[in-house]
Amino acid sequence: MISPNARITWGLKQAAAAPLGTVGGKAAALGRLMAYGAPVPPGFVVPPDTDIGASQSQILAAFDQLGTPSVAVRSSGVGEDGPGQSWAGQFESYLYVQRGDILARIADCRRSGAAARAQAYDAGRSHMPVAVIVQAMIPSDVSGVLFTANPVTKARDQIVVEAVYGLGELLVQGIATPDNYLINKTTGQIINQTIVEKTVMLVGATSGLREQPVAPDRQTKPALTPVQLAELTQLAGRLEAQFGLPLDLEWAYAWDKLHILQARPITTL
């Protein structure tokens, strides 16, 4: 039952202090990142018990305050991004959502908590309440993931970075092969790197997303510059120390500025 007296939205900055059942794990982590000074794009959270129809004017007003033409609409399940289960990829996410489609995408995202794939992920839970994050869309030039411990060997003194041109959805879905860097966490030195040929990148469009060819002179170059790689790994080490556990981060560079899009514990450890 959706309560008519429920709080309509929470700002991401306040999400770290909000009840977990109200904002979900992903938004709570983003709120902590903001509190730690990480460069997180602005946004707000629509709790699971917000009546979307009755609250549409307030939700649209919160969108207008972001001052952006499009947003990412992403799930923040109550049990999502926890230390035991990440629920990564089990719920729907929508990128480059325009103002007129926000309410429908929030409803779609919320319904994915009862989707078959989510139930298959955890057969003991038939439905997970899903808060929804509405966040300023970052038109990524380069994006990827970073692990502050090696998720394969479990080495805690290594950082693993994967990077692609454009948006990171093809990487997250396991479709694109990224550049890969293995880095000594203490010294910052690159232990090993694999730079792949990158012929296609995912970019935003008015209708959502589209694939775009990578310019020939960029295809075999590293997606990250040495300066960007150093900035990213140094920030990741600091965030791991503040969270107190190894992290799986999603990040993006746009206009040569770093943005942290998500943080969750590395559950394989």
N, C-alpha and C positions, 0 to 999 in steps of 0.2 A: 504494500500500500504506500503510495506516494503522499507524503504529508504536505498539506497546503501551507503549513507554517514553517517549512524547512528553509534554511538559508539558501538563497538562490545561487550565489557564486562565492568562491574564495579566490583571492589573488594568490598567485604562485608564491609570493614572498611570505604569505601567512600560512602556506600549506604545511610547513614543517611543524607548526604548533597546533594544527587542527587535528581533530580526532581522525584516526586512520580510516575508520568506517565512513567518513565523510569525504575524504579526498583521495584515498587509495595510496598504494605504495609508491607508484611512479611519481605522482605529484609531491608526496612528502619528501622524496629524495631530491627533487628539483628545488623545493623550498630550502632544504639543507644546503644544497650547492650555492644558492643565492646568499644564504647567511654566511657562507664561507668565502664569499667574494668571487665565486666563479662566474664567468660570462654566460649566463643563461638567458635566452630570449624571453621577453615578457609574455605573460599569459594569465589565464584564470582557469578555475576548475568548477565544473558543474557537478554537484554531488549526485549520488544515485537517487536520492529522494526528492530532487527538484522537479516540480511539475513544469515540463518544458513549454507546453502550450500556454499555461497561465503566466509564465515568466518570460515570454519571448521578448518583450520590450526591454526588460532588464538585461537579458543575455545579449541582445543586439547592442545595447548601450555599452556593455563591457567590451564587446568587439570594437566598437567605434573608438573607445579610449586607447586601444592598442595602436591606432594610427597606421595600420598596415592594410594593403589591398587584399591580402589573402592570408590564410592561417593553416596550421596543421591541427587536425582534430584527432586526438589519440586517447586510447583507453588508459585508465588508472584503476585497475581492479583492487579490491580491498586486500586480496592476498597476493597481488602482483609484485614482482621485483623484490621478493623477500630472500632471506639467506638460505632457505630450504628449497624453494621452487621459484623460478623466474617468470613462468608463464609467457616467455618471449614468443611473439608471433601467434599467440592463441586468439587474440582479439583483433578487431578491425582498426585500421588507421587510415586517415585520409589526408592527402597533402594538396596544397594550393586550393583550398576551399574558399569560395567567394562568399560575401555577406549573405546573399540570398539563399545559400544552401546550408548554412551553418546549423539551423535547427534540425533539418533532416539528417545531417551527418552525425550530430550528437545522438539522436535517437538510434541511428544505425549502430553506432559505436556501443551504445549502452546495451542494445539487444544481443550483441555478440557474446555477452557473458553467458548466455544460455545456448550458444551455438554447439553443434555436434562436436567440432574439433576441440573446443574447450572442455566439454564433458569427457571426451576421450583422454584428454591430458590428465585429468583427475577424476576418476570414476566415482569417487566418494563425494563429489560436490556437483550437484545437478545444476546449480546456478551460482555465479559469483556477482555480487553487486558491483557495478562498474561506474565509477566517477569518470568524467570526461575532461581532458585537458584541451583547452583552446589556446594555441600559442602562435605568436608571430612567426610567419613562414620565413625561413632562411634560404635564400637562393644560392645554394652551396656551389662554390667553385671546386672544392675538394672536400671529401668527407670520408668517414670511416669509423672504425672501432679501435679501442685500446684496452688492453688487459694489464693491470698493474702486477700481475703474477702470471707465469706461463700456464695457460689452462690445459696444456697437453702434458708437460713434464711436471707441473706443479711447483716449479722453481720460483720461490718468493723473491729472488734477487734479480729477476728479469722482467722487462716490460715488452709486450708484444703489440705492435701497431700494424693495422691494415688500412690501406688508403686507396680510394678510387677518385676519378674525376667526377664532378657533378654531385647529384644526390646519392645518398648511400643505400637506397632501397634495394638495388640489384645486389649489393654486397650482403645486406642483412638477410635477403631471401636466398642467398647461396647461389645466385645466378652469375654474378661477375667475379672474375679472379682478380684480387687486389695486389698492389705492391705490399710486401711484407717486410717488417723490420723487427729484429730481435735486439734488444738494448739492455746493457748492464744498468740496473737501477741506481747503483751507487755512483758510478763514474759518468754515466750518460753516454758511454762509448757504444757504437754500433757493433754488436757481435757478428751479425749476419744480416744481409738484406737481399731481397729478391725483387727486382724491378721487372714487371711484365709489360707486354705490349697491350696498350689500352686503346681500342678502336672505337668504342661506343661509350657515351655517357648519358645519364638520365638528367633531364632538365625540366623546369616547370613550364607550363603553357596555360593559356586561358581555359582550356578544357580539362586541365589536370596535369598529366605528365606525358613526356614524349622522349624517345631516344634520339640522340643527335651524334653524328660522327665526330670523333676527336680529330683535331687538325693534325695532319701528317707529321709536322715537326714536333708535336708533343707526345706522340703515341708511345715512344720508347723512353721518354724522360721520366724521372721520379715525379710522382704526383705531389709530394711534399718537398719543400726546400729544406736545407739543413737548419735554417733559422726556425721555420715552422715546427719541424720535428723536435728541436730542442725545447721550444716553448711548450709544446704539447706534453712532452714527457715530464718536464719539470712541474707543470701544473698538476698532472696526474699523480705524481709522487706526493705532492702537498695534499691533494684531496684524499688520497689513501690514508695518510697520517691523520687527517681530521675525522674521517669516517671510522677509522680504527679497524679496517678490514680491506682485503683486496677487492678491487672494483673492476667492473666491466663498464666502460664509458662509450657513449656514442658522441661524436664531435663533428664539427664542420667548420670550414673556413669560407667566409664570404667577404669580398672586398678586402682581403688580406687580414681579416679580423677573426679570431678564434671564438667559436661558440660551443658550449657544452649542452648537448641535447638530452642526455639521459645518463643516469648512474644506477647500477644495481650490483649487488654482491656477486662474485664469481661462484656459482653454485657447485661447479665441478670440484672445488677444493674441499 
